[in-house]
């Protein structure tokens, strides 16, 4: 009887995993996998990011393999993706201001000095966007040998140092700081835990149960 019960429990676990499907956050469905230059990534975690009282965007983190800390993510070789699904309309100049403030919050003075050109390039990209609309999807990608790129709704954004990739010697450090901005210690602990795969409390199903 015990063996039968164990077998039934295993069948239930396997069945529920098979039906789990994509993770949903704030009504936004995030695929389990993503592909960069033919290389498959897995969804490490996802959550929603607030600006003031409002939920501004859903963030997903895609990696070659799942990792539970930023240090482990930085040591992981291969492409990486920060996935942003916009939840409310906002001006490009406001996003540029958010980015600069966030960067200063997580970077050291030495890093900021080293990356001044890269910061200017990213800020110029955001400033050049008249408006960002609800439903827009941005990918901030890192590809070894190519560099960092920013994509909006499937179209590469080209401006300044991005032609179409940010390929300066410091671009990997730049991407590590982008990871700090979206998934580092400066973001709320609950969001960080969700992005690092330590929790799914921000998923739509978990929110509905509260």
Secondary structure, DSSP 4 states (H G I P E B T S, - for coil): -HHHHHHHHHHHHHHHHHT--SEEETTEEE-SEEEETTEEEEEEEEEEEEETTEEEEEEEEEESS--SSHHHHHH--S-EEEEEEE-S-EEHHHHHHHHHHHHHHHS-HHHHHHTHHHHHHHHHHHHT-SEE-TT-EEEEEEETTTEEEEEETTEE--BTTBSSSB-STTHHHHHHHHHHHHHSTTS-HHHHHHHTTS--TTSHHHHHH-
